[in-house]
Amino acid sequence: MNPSNPFFRTTGYLVLLAVLIPALDHISAEEEAPQWPWTPLVEPEVPPVTTSEQVGNPIDAFVLSKLVSKGLTPAPPASPQALLRRLQFGLVGLPPSPQEMKSFVADPSEEAYIQHIEKLLDDEGYGERWGRHWLDLVRYADTRGGAIDYPRPHIWRYRDYVIRAFNQDRPYDRFIREQLAGDAFKYGDEGRIGLAFLHLWVPVERTEPQLSRRDFLTDVVGVTGSVFLGVTLECARCHDHKYDPIPTSDYYRMEAFFAPLEVGPQKLPFGQYEKPIQNQDTWEKQKQTWLTLLDKRKEWQDQKLKSYRERLRKRYRPAATAELKDLVAEDGSRDLPTAMDEGILFTPEEVATYRNIKRQTARFANPNHRDYFEPTAYLAKDSSLKNDVATYVLSGGSYKLREDAVEPGFLSAVTGSSEPVDLTGLPGTRRRLLADWIAGPDNPLMARVMVNRIWQYHFGKGLIATSSDFGVNGSGGIYRDLIDWLAVQFRRSGYSIKDMHRLILSSNVYRQSMIHPQAAEFDEIDSKNEYLWVRSPIRHEAEVIRDCVLSVSGSLNREMGGPPFFPEVDDELMQRAPTWWQPSEPEQRHRRTIYMLQSRSLQLPFLKVFNGANIDESCPVRDVTTVTPQVFALFNSQFMQQQSKEFANRITRESGSDSSQQITYAYQLAYQRSPTPEELDSCLKFLERDEQFPATTARIESKFDHTAGPTGSLTDLCLVLLNSNEFLYLQ
C-alpha cells in the first residue's frame, strides 16, 4: 500500500475521526458536568489516620492524611505564650495582660484552653476585630470617594451593626438576608440597617445618568458575587465568563434582582442596642461637642468671607465707574469668585482657603450636617417610578446595545436551570428571593466561601488563597474536602460563626509551632506550606498594630460605637488636608482604629504604609509588604513618640523606680513574657546612658518633646520595644 495514495489518506482520516468523535463526546460530557465549587454540598468522610494522638478533631485528620501522602509530619505544639497571643490577637485584636498570660501558662489543661476561647468570644472586642474583616470585604468608608469625596455622615450605623452582628453571633444566613433585603424580612429596624451594604459603592462622575445607573448596578452585582458567592460575576458582564460556567445571560439575570433598587438616607429610630440608647450621657456629650465645632467653623467661615468681600469693596469702590458698577453687588460677593480666579487681589493661600470653604458644602464641616447625630440610616427600597426595571443582555456591557430581555434568575451552574424565578405574588422586593437563595441550604457556594474566610483570618491564608474567587482562575486548593466538611458543620450549626471558631481553634493544626525540627527538609517538598506542616508567621494588620500600641501604653479608650473620630495627622499631611479636618479630642482619638474616620481621599499614613485595606473596592486579602516607610511610621511618627512616652509613664507608675523591674514589666506588657538575662543586661546598660551621656539625652528629649516624667532613655527603650518584629508578628 502506498500511504501517499489519496484513497489511503482519506480512509485514514475517516478512521481517525471514528476514534476521536466518541472521545470528544466524552470530553464534552465531562466539561458539562458541574465541577467544584458548583457541585452540591455533601459531607465527605473523615480520612482514617493511624496517629490518633495527633488528632484534636476531624480537621486534623484531613490535614494529616495529606501530610502522610507527601511524607510530611506536623510541627510540635506552640508554646503557651505563643498560643495565647495567637488566640488573643486572632479573636479580639488586643494583647493579653501579664496577669492573663501568667494564668494561662499556669494551667495548660484542655479545659482551661476551651474556657479562654469562650471568654474571648464573649469579649466585645471580638465584634470589633471580626467586624473589621467584614468591612474590608464590603469596602466600608465614611465618605463616597472621588474628587469631592462627599461624606456619608450616617454610615457609621452600618459599621456598628456589623460589630453587633458578630458579637451576637447572628446566624450568617440571616446576616446575608439583612444586607441584601432587610426591608423584606421581619427583622425590624435592626435588620434594615444592614441595607447600607447596597450603598457602599464608589460613584464616578458621569455626564449621562444611564452610565451612573450602570455603574451602580455593576458594582452591586459584582460585590454580591464576590463577597457572598466567591465568584467574579462582573467578568460575565460583557461576554460569557472566560473561565467559569457563567454565561452573560446569568449575569443580567442576577442584575435583574436589583433593577428596581434605590438607595439613600432615611430617618430610622435608634434601636435598643445602639449607642444613643445604651449610653445616652456619652452620646449627648459628643453631640454637643460636634455642634459646637460646627458653630465655630461657621463663624470662622463667615469671618473669612466677610474679610474677602471687604477687601473687594475697597479695591473697586474708588473706581466705581458705569462700566464697573454692575460687577460688584452691594456686599461685594458677586465678583468674589472672579477675583479669586484672577489671583491678583488675594494670595494663593487665601484662594485655597476660599475654595475649601466653598467645597465644605459637601463636607462634614458643613453646618447643614447638624443632623450628623440624628437617627438617619442608609436604607433601600424598590421603585419602578424612576428606573426602567426591565433588564436586557447588553452587548459589550453598553446600555445602548440591548439584546434579549431577561427575567431574574439564579446561577445556572448551581441550579442546573436557566429558567427565571416566579415573581407571582411575591411579598415585597424581588431581592428577597435572591437573598433566600444565596443564604439557603441549596446554594453550596455561600457556606464554602465563608468557612474559607474564617480559616484565612486565623491562619493568614485561606484553604483557597483567592478567597473571593473560587473559580478556575482562582488559586485552587488541595483541601477542598476539608472546606466541604467545614461547610457542612457550618450549615449544621445554624450558620454560627462562633461555632466555627470553636472548631478551628480546638484543632492541633491551629496550635502548631512555627518551629519544625525538619524544616529545611520539608521546605524543599512544600516551600509554600500548602500542606500546613508548620505554622506560618502572621504580621498584625495596621489597625491591630495601632490598637496594640494604645493598649500597651495604657491609653486605649474602649468606648464603642457612634460617629467616627477624626485622627490627628502629622504636620506635613495636615497641610494637604482640607480645612474641614478637625482632629477630635485626645480621649476620642485613643479609641480603637475601627472607629476612626475612613476617608477615601485621605487615608492615615500609618494605616496605608502597613497595607491597610483599599477602601475603594472589596478587599478579601490584604497585602503584606516590608518597606522603608514603615520604619518612619513606627519610629518617627508623632503618634509613636507620644505613645512611647505614655508607655514609659505607665511603667514608672505601675512598677516603681527600679530599672530591672521597669524593664521586666515593659517586656511583659509588650511581648507578654519576661526578658532573657541577656536582654535585661542590654536594656540596663541602655538606661544607664542618662548618667553617662546627659547632653545626648537632653538633645533627644528636646527633639521628641519629652516633658517631665520618665527619663528620655526609658521612653526611647519603649519606642524600641514597639518597633520590634516580636511586637508586630504572631508566632
C-alpha positions in Angstrom: 0.0 0.0 0.0 1.2 3.5 -0.8 0.4 5.9 2.0 0.7 8.8 -0.5 -2.3 7.5 -2.3 -5.3 9.9 -1.8 -7.6 6.9 -1.1 -5.5 5.7 1.9 -5.2 9.3 3.2 -9.0 9.8 3.1 -9.6 6.4 4.7 -7.0 7.2 7.4 -8.8 10.5 8.2 -12.1 8.6 8.5 -10.7 6.1 10.8 -9.1 8.8 12.9 -12.5 10.6 13.1 -14.2 7.4 14.1 -11.9 7.2 17.1 -11.9 10.8 18.1 -15.7 11.6 17.9 -16.6 9.3 20.8 -13.6 10.7 22.8 -14.7 14.3 22.1 -18.3 13.4 23.2 -16.8 12.1 26.4 -14.7 15.2 27.0 -17.8 17.4 26.2 -19.8 15.5 28.7 -17.1 15.9 31.4 -16.9 19.6 30.7 -20.7 19.9 31.0 -20.7 18.1 34.4 -20.6 20.5 37.3 -17.2 20.9 38.9 -16.3 22.0 42.4 -17.3 24.5 43.8 -20.5 24.3 41.7 -21.3 20.8 43.0 -23.9 20.2 45.7 -22.5 20.3 49.3 -22.1 16.8 50.6 -20.3 15.9 53.8 -17.1 14.0 53.0 -15.9 11.1 55.1 -13.2 11.9 57.6 -10.0 10.3 56.5 -8.7 7.4 58.7 -5.3 8.1 60.3 -3.1 5.9 62.4 -1.6 8.6 64.6 -4.7 9.3 66.7 -2.7 11.3 69.3 -2.1 14.0 66.7 -5.9 14.4 66.0 -7.5 17.0 68.2 -10.7 16.9 66.0 -11.6 15.8 62.4 -9.8 18.9 60.9 -6.5 17.3 61.9 -7.5 14.0 60.2 -8.0 15.8 56.9 -4.6 17.6 57.2 -2.7 14.5 58.4 -3.9 12.4 55.6 -2.5 14.9 53.1 0.8 15.2 55.1 1.3 11.5 55.1 0.8 11.3 51.4 3.7 13.8 50.9 6.0 12.3 53.5 5.5 15.2 55.9 4.8 15.4 59.6 3.2 18.2 61.6 5.2 20.6 63.8 5.1 20.2 67.6 2.7 22.3 69.6 3.4 26.1 70.1 4.5 27.4 73.4 1.7 28.6 75.8 2.9 32.1 75.4 2.8 32.0 71.6 -0.6 30.2 71.7 -2.3 32.8 73.9 -1.0 35.7 71.8 -2.4 33.8 68.8 -5.8 33.5 70.4 -6.0 37.0 71.7 -5.0 38.8 68.6 -7.0 36.4 66.4 -10.2 36.8 68.3 -10.1 40.3 69.8 -7.1 42.0 68.2 -5.6 43.1 71.5 -2.7 41.7 73.6 -3.3 39.7 76.8 -2.4 41.3 80.1 0.6 40.0 82.1 -1.9 38.5 84.5 -3.8 36.7 81.8 -0.6 35.3 80.4 0.5 34.1 83.9 -2.8 32.4 84.5 -2.9 30.7 81.0 0.7 29.3 81.4 0.0 28.0 84.9 -2.9 25.8 83.7 -2.1 24.0 80.4 -5.2 21.8 80.5 -7.6 21.5 77.6 -10.5 22.6 79.7 -8.7 25.9 80.6 -7.9 26.4 76.9 -11.5 26.0 75.8 -12.6 28.3 78.7 -10.3 31.0 77.4 -11.7 30.7 73.9 -15.2 31.2 75.3 -14.0 34.2 77.3 -12.6 35.8 74.2 -15.7 35.1 72.1 -17.8 36.8 74.8 -15.5 39.9 74.8 -17.0 42.9 73.0 -13.6 43.3 71.3 -14.4 40.2 69.3 -17.0 42.1 67.2 -14.6 44.9 66.6 -11.9 42.5 65.4 -14.1 40.4 63.1 -16.3 43.3 62.1 -13.1 44.9 60.6 -12.7 41.8 58.4 -16.2 42.2 57.1 -15.8 46.0 56.5 -12.8 45.2 54.3 -14.9 43.0 52.1 -17.8 45.5 51.7 -15.3 48.5 51.2 -16.7 50.4 54.1 -15.9 54.1 54.2 -17.4 57.2 55.8 -17.0 59.1 52.6 -18.0 58.4 49.0 -14.7 58.9 47.3 -13.9 60.7 44.1 -12.7 64.3 43.7 -15.1 65.9 46.1 -15.3 62.9 48.4 -18.8 63.6 49.8 -19.4 62.4 53.3 -21.8 59.6 54.2 -22.4 61.0 57.7 -24.7 58.3 58.9 -22.9 55.2 57.5 -21.3 54.6 60.9 -24.6 52.9 61.9 -23.8 50.1 59.5 -20.3 49.7 61.0 -21.8 49.4 64.4 -24.5 47.0 63.1 -21.7 44.7 61.7 -19.9 44.7 65.1 -23.1 43.9 66.9 -23.9 41.1 64.5 -20.6 39.4 65.2 -20.8 39.9 68.9 -24.3 38.5 69.0 -23.3 35.6 66.8 -26.1 36.4 64.4 -26.6 33.5 62.1 -24.7 34.1 58.9 -27.7 33.3 56.7 -29.7 36.0 58.5 -26.8 38.4 58.2 -26.9 37.9 54.4 -30.6 38.4 54.2 -30.5 41.6 56.2 -27.8 43.1 53.9 -29.5 42.2 50.6 -33.1 42.5 51.5 -33.5 43.7 55.1 -36.6 45.6 54.0 -38.4 42.4 53.0 -37.9 40.3 56.2 -39.4 40.7 59.7 -36.1 41.6 61.3 -37.2 45.0 62.4 -35.2 48.2 62.1 -32.0 46.5 63.2 -32.1 44.3 60.1 -32.8 47.3 57.9 -29.6 49.0 58.9 -27.8 46.2 57.1 -29.1 47.5 53.8 -26.3 50.1 53.8 -24.3 47.2 52.2 -26.0 48.2 49.0 -24.9 51.8 49.4 -21.1 51.5 49.8 -20.3 51.8 46.1 -17.8 54.5 44.9 -19.7 56.8 42.4 -17.9 58.0 39.3 -18.8 61.5 38.0 -20.8 60.9 34.8 -22.5 63.2 32.3 -25.1 60.6 31.4 -27.5 59.4 34.1 -27.7 56.0 32.4 -24.0 55.5 32.9 -24.2 56.3 36.6 -27.0 53.8 36.9 -25.0 51.2 35.0 -22.0 51.8 37.4 -24.2 51.3 40.4 -25.8 48.0 39.2 -22.4 46.7 38.1 -20.9 47.4 41.5 -23.8 45.8 43.4 -23.8 42.7 41.3 -20.0 42.3 41.4 -19.7 42.8 45.2 -22.6 40.5 45.9 -21.0 37.8 43.8 -17.5 38.2 45.2 -18.5 38.6 48.9 -21.2 36.0 49.3 -20.6 33.6 46.5 -16.8 33.8 45.8 -17.2 34.3 42.1 -16.3 37.1 39.7 -19.7 37.8 38.2 -18.5 41.1 36.7 -16.3 39.1 34.3 -19.5 38.0 32.6 -21.0 41.5 32.1 -19.7 42.0 28.5 -19.3 38.4 27.4 -19.5 34.8 28.7 -17.1 34.2 31.6 -13.8 33.0 30.0 -13.1 30.6 32.8 -16.2 29.8 34.8 -19.6 28.5 33.7 -21.3 31.9 34.0 -22.9 33.0 30.7 -23.6 36.7 30.1 -27.3 36.0 30.4 -26.7 34.7 34.0 -25.0 38.0 34.9 -28.0 40.0 33.8 -30.5 37.6 35.4 -28.7 38.3 38.7 -28.7 42.0 37.9 -32.5 41.9 37.3 -33.0 41.3 41.1 -31.5 44.8 41.7 -33.1 46.6 38.7 -35.7 48.5 40.7 -33.3 49.2 43.6 -33.0 52.7 45.0 -30.8 53.6 48.0 -30.4 56.6 50.1 -30.5 58.1 53.7 -33.8 57.9 55.5 -35.0 58.6 59.1 -34.7 55.4 61.2 -35.1 55.4 65.0 -32.1 54.3 67.1 -32.5 50.7 68.3 -32.1 49.3 71.8 -28.6 48.0 71.0 -27.3 51.3 69.6 -25.0 53.7 71.4 -27.5 56.6 71.6 -29.9 54.4 73.6 -27.3 52.4 75.6 -25.1 55.3 76.6 -27.2 58.5 76.4 -24.9 60.6 78.5 -21.8 60.0 76.3 -24.0 60.4 73.2 -25.3 63.8 74.3 -21.8 65.0 75.2 -20.4 64.0 71.8 -23.3 65.6 70.1 -22.8 68.9 71.8 -19.1 68.8 71.1 -19.9 68.3 67.4 -22.5 71.1 67.3 -20.0 73.5 69.0 -17.4 72.6 66.4 -19.8 73.3 63.6 -20.7 76.7 65.1 -17.1 77.7 65.5 -16.4 76.5 61.9 -19.3 78.5 60.6 -18.2 81.6 62.5 -14.7 81.2 61.1 -16.0 80.8 57.5 -18.3 83.8 57.8 -15.4 86.0 59.1 -13.1 84.8 56.3 -15.7 85.5 53.6 -16.6 88.9 55.1 -12.9 90.0 55.1 -12.5 88.9 51.5 -15.6 90.9 50.5 -14.5 94.0 52.4 -11.2 93.9 50.6 -13.1 93.6 47.3 -15.2 96.6 48.0 -12.2 98.7 48.9 -10.5 97.7 45.7 -13.4 98.6 43.4 -15.3 101.4 45.1 -12.8 104.2 44.4 -13.0 103.4 40.7 -16.8 102.7 40.5 -17.5 103.9 37.0 -20.5 102.9 35.0 -18.6 100.0 33.5 -17.7 98.6 36.9 -20.9 99.3 38.7 -22.6 96.1 37.5 -19.6 93.9 38.5 -19.9 94.4 42.3 -23.0 93.6 44.3 -23.9 95.5 47.5 -22.0 93.1 49.7 -19.2 92.6 47.2 -19.9 88.9 46.8 -20.9 88.8 43.2 -17.4 89.3 41.9 -15.6 87.4 44.6 -15.3 84.1 42.6 -13.9 86.1 39.6 -11.4 87.9 41.8 -10.3 84.6 43.4 -9.8 83.1 39.9 -7.7 86.1 38.9 -5.3 85.5 41.8 -4.3 89.2 41.9 -6.1 90.7 44.9 -5.7 87.6 47.0 -2.7 85.4 47.9 -2.5 81.8 46.8 -3.2 80.7 50.4 -6.3 82.8 50.6 -7.5 81.5 47.3 -7.0 77.9 48.6 -8.9 78.8 51.8 -11.8 80.3 49.8 -12.1 77.2 47.6 -12.0 74.9 50.6 -14.8 76.9 52.2 -16.9 76.5 49.1 -16.2 72.8 49.0 -17.3 72.4 52.6 -20.9 72.5 51.5 -20.2 68.8 50.8 -18.0 68.1 53.8 -18.5 67.1 57.3 -17.9 70.7 58.5 -20.9 71.9 56.5 -23.3 73.5 59.1 -26.1 71.6 57.4 -24.6 68.4 58.9 -26.0 69.3 62.3 -28.1 66.2 61.9 -25.0 64.1 62.0 -26.1 62.7 65.3 -29.8 62.3 64.3 -31.4 58.9 63.7 -30.8 58.5 60.0 -29.6 55.4 58.2 -28.8 54.3 54.6 -31.8 52.2 53.5 -33.1 50.7 50.3 -36.4 50.2 48.5 -37.7 49.1 45.1 -39.3 51.6 42.9 -40.3 51.5 39.2 -41.1 55.2 39.0 -37.6 56.4 38.2 -35.8 53.4 36.8 -36.6 51.1 33.9 -36.9 47.7 35.7 -36.8 45.7 32.6 -33.4 44.1 32.2 -31.6 43.2 28.9 -28.5 41.5 28.0 -26.2 44.3 26.9 -23.7 43.7 24.1 -20.3 44.6 25.4 -21.9 45.9 28.5 -23.2 49.1 26.7 -26.6 50.2 27.8 -27.2 51.4 24.2 -26.8 47.9 22.7 -29.7 45.9 24.1 -30.2 42.3 23.1 -32.6 39.8 24.7 -34.7 40.7 27.7 -34.1 38.6 30.8 -36.0 37.9 34.0 -34.5 37.5 37.5 -32.8 34.1 37.9 -30.1 32.3 39.8 -26.7 31.0 38.6 -27.4 28.1 36.2 -24.1 26.4 37.1 -25.5 25.9 40.6 -29.2 25.3 39.9 -28.8 23.5 36.6 -31.5 25.6 35.1 -31.8 28.9 33.2 -35.4 29.4 34.0 -36.4 32.7 35.6 -37.8 32.7 39.2 -41.5 33.1 39.8 -42.3 36.6 41.0 -46.1 36.0 41.1 -47.5 37.1 44.5 -44.1 37.9 45.9 -44.4 39.9 49.1 -42.1 42.8 49.0 -38.9 43.2 47.0 -37.6 40.7 44.4 -34.3 40.9 46.3 -35.9 38.7 48.9 -35.8 35.7 46.5 -32.1 36.4 45.8 -31.3 36.7 49.5 -33.1 33.5 50.3 -31.3 31.6 47.5 -27.8 32.9 48.4 -28.4 32.2 52.1 -30.3 28.9 51.6 -29.0 25.3 52.0 -29.3 24.5 48.3 -26.6 27.0 47.4 -23.2 25.4 48.1 -21.1 28.5 47.5 -22.1 30.6 50.5 -21.0 28.2 53.2 -17.8 27.1 51.3 -16.8 30.8 50.9 -17.5 31.8 54.5 -15.7 28.9 56.2 -12.7 29.6 54.0 -12.7 33.2 55.0 -12.8 32.3 58.7 -9.9 29.9 58.1 -8.0 32.6 56.3 -8.3 35.1 59.2 -7.0 32.6 61.6 -4.1 31.2 59.5 -3.2 34.2 57.4 -4.2 32.4 54.2 -7.3 30.6 53.2 -7.5 27.0 52.1 -8.4 28.7 48.9 -6.0 31.6 48.8 -8.1 33.7 46.5 -11.0 33.8 49.0 -13.3 35.9 46.8 -12.6 33.8 43.6 -13.3 30.1 43.9 -13.4 29.8 40.1 -10.9 28.2 37.7 -8.8 31.4 37.5 -8.5 31.4 41.3 -5.8 29.8 43.4 -7.4 26.4 43.7 -6.5 24.3 46.7 -5.7 20.8 48.0 -8.1 20.9 50.9 -11.4 21.1 49.1 -12.6 18.1 51.1 -11.8 19.9 54.3 -13.7 23.0 53.1 -16.7 20.9 52.3 -16.6 19.2 55.7 -16.3 22.6 57.5 -19.1 24.0 55.3 -21.4 21.1 56.3 -20.6 21.7 60.0 -21.3 25.4 59.5 -24.7 24.6 58.0 -25.4 22.1 60.7 -24.6 24.7 63.4 -27.3 27.1 62.1 -24.5 29.1 60.5 -22.9 30.1 63.7 -19.5 31.8 63.1 -18.5 31.4 66.7 -19.0 27.6 66.4 -16.6 27.6 63.5 -14.1 29.4 65.7 -14.5 26.8 68.4 -14.0 24.0 65.9 -10.9 25.5 64.2 -9.2 26.7 67.4 -9.6 23.3 69.1 -7.6 21.6 66.2 -4.0 20.7 66.6 -3.1 22.2 63.2 -4.1 25.6 64.7 -1.9 25.0 67.7 1.2 24.1 65.7 4.5 25.8 66.4 6.4 28.0 63.8 9.5 25.9 64.5 9.8 22.4 62.9 12.8 20.1 63.5 12.8 19.1 59.8 12.0 22.5 58.4 14.9 22.5 55.9 14.0 19.1 54.5 10.2 19.8 54.4 10.7 23.2 52.8 12.1 21.5 49.7 9.0 19.4 49.4 6.4 22.1 50.2 8.1 25.6 50.3 4.7 27.4 50.4 3.4 25.3 53.3 0.3 24.5 51.3 0.0 21.2 53.3 0.1 23.0 56.7 3.0 21.1 58.2 4.1 24.2 60.2 2.6 27.4 61.4 3.2 30.4 59.1 4.0 33.7 60.8 1.3 36.4 60.6 2.0 40.1 60.8 -0.6 42.2 62.5 -2.8 44.3 60.4 -2.3 48.1 60.6 -5.3 48.6 62.8 -4.1 45.9 65.2 -0.7 47.5 65.4 -2.2 50.8 66.3 -4.7 49.3 68.8 -1.9 47.3 70.4 0.3 50.4 70.8 -2.5 52.1 72.6 -3.3 49.1 74.8 0.3 48.6 75.8 0.8 52.3 76.6 -2.4 52.3 78.7 -4.0 54.9 76.5 -6.7 52.8 74.8 -10.2 54.0 75.2 -12.6 51.0 74.8 -15.7 53.2 74.2 -17.7 51.6 71.4 -19.9 52.8 68.6 -21.1 56.1 67.4 -19.8 58.5 64.7 -16.1 58.2 63.8 -13.4 60.2 65.4 -11.0 62.4 63.3 -7.4 61.4 63.9 -4.5 63.8 64.3 -2.2 63.6 61.4 1.4 64.8 61.0 2.1 68.4 60.1 3.1 67.7 56.5 -0.1 65.8 55.8 -2.2 68.3 57.7 -1.1 71.0 55.2 -2.7 69.0 52.4 -5.8 68.1 54.4 -9.0 70.0 53.7 -9.8 72.7 56.2 -12.8 70.8 57.5 -10.4 68.3 59.1 -10.6 69.0 62.8 -8.8 66.3 65.0 -11.0 65.0 67.8 -10.1 65.5 71.4 -7.3 63.1 72.6 -9.7 60.8 74.5 -11.7 60.1 71.3 -8.5 59.7 69.2 -7.5 56.9 71.5 -10.4 54.7 70.6 -9.9 51.5 68.6 -9.0 52.2 65.0 -12.2 50.7 63.6 -13.9 53.9 64.9 -11.6 56.2 63.1 -12.9 58.2 60.2 -12.5 56.2 57.0 -11.9 58.9 54.3 -11.3 57.6 50.8 -9.3 60.7 49.9 -7.2 61.0 53.0 -6.1 57.7 54.5 -4.0 57.9 57.6 -0.4 57.2 56.6 0.2 54.8 59.4 -2.6 52.6 58.1 -1.6 53.0 54.5 2.0 52.1 55.0 1.1 48.9 56.8 -1.1 47.7 54.0 -4.4 48.9 55.2 -7.4 47.9 53.1 -8.0 49.6 49.8 -11.4 51.0 50.8 -12.3 51.9 47.2 -13.0 48.3 46.4 -13.7 45.0 48.1 -10.5 43.8 49.9 -10.6 40.0 50.6 -6.9 39.6 51.3 -4.6 42.4 52.5 -1.1 42.6 51.1 1.9 42.2 53.5 4.9 44.2 52.4 8.1 45.3 54.2 9.1 48.7 53.0 11.3 51.6 54.3 8.4 54.0 55.1 7.2 51.6 57.8 10.3 52.4 59.8 9.4 56.1 59.7 5.8 55.4 60.7 6.9 53.2 63.7 9.9 55.2 64.8 9.5 58.8 63.8 5.8 59.5 63.7 4.2 61.8 66.3 1.8 59.1 67.3 4.5 56.6 68.2 6.6 59.3 70.0 3.6 60.2 72.1 2.6 56.6 72.9 6.2 55.6 73.8 6.2 58.4 76.4 2.8 57.2 77.7 4.2 53.6 77.8 7.1 54.8 79.9 4.8 56.8 82.2 2.7 53.7 82.7 5.8 51.6 83.6 7.0 54.1 86.1 3.6 54.5 87.6 2.8 50.7 87.9 6.2 49.1 88.5 8.2 51.7 90.5 11.6 53.3 90.0 13.7 50.1 90.0 15.2 49.8 86.5 15.2 46.0 86.4 11.5 45.9 87.4 10.7 48.6 84.8 12.4 46.6 82.0 10.7 43.3 83.1 7.3 45.0 83.2 7.9 46.6 79.8 8.6 43.2 78.2 5.6 41.7 79.9 3.3 44.4 78.5 4.8 44.5 75.0 5.6 40.8 74.5 3.7 39.0 77.3 7.0 37.5 78.5 9.9 38.4 80.8 13.2 39.4 79.2 16.0 36.9 79.0 19.1 37.6 81.1 20.9 38.9 78.0 18.0 41.2 77.2 17.8 42.5 80.7 21.5 43.3 80.9 21.4 45.0 77.5 18.5 47.2 78.5 20.0 48.1 81.8 23.1 49.4 80.0 20.8 51.3 77.7 19.1 53.1 80.6 22.4 54.0 82.1 23.2 56.4 79.3 21.2 59.1 81.2 24.1 59.3 83.6 26.8 58.7 81.1 25.6 61.0 78.3 23.4 63.7 79.8 23.9 66.0 76.8 22.8 63.4 74.3 19.7 62.6 76.4 18.8 66.3 76.6 19.0 66.5 72.9 16.8 63.5 72.4 14.2 64.9 74.8 14.2 68.2 73.1 13.7 66.5 69.7 10.8 64.4 70.8 9.3 66.9 73.2 9.7 64.7 76.3 8.3 66.6 79.2 8.5 65.8 82.9 8.2 62.2 83.8 10.3 59.2 82.9 13.8 59.7 81.6 14.4 60.0 77.9 16.2 56.7 77.9 13.2 54.8 79.2 10.9 56.4 76.7 13.3 55.6 73.9 13.6 52.0 75.2 9.8 51.7 75.0 10.0 53.0 71.4 12.5 50.3 70.5 10.3 47.6 72.0 7.3 48.8 69.9 9.5 48.7 66.8 10.5 45.0 67.1 9.3 42.1 64.9 8.1 40.3 68.1 5.7 43.2 68.6 4.5 43.1 65.0 4.3 39.4 64.3 2.4 36.4 65.7 4.5 33.2 66.3 
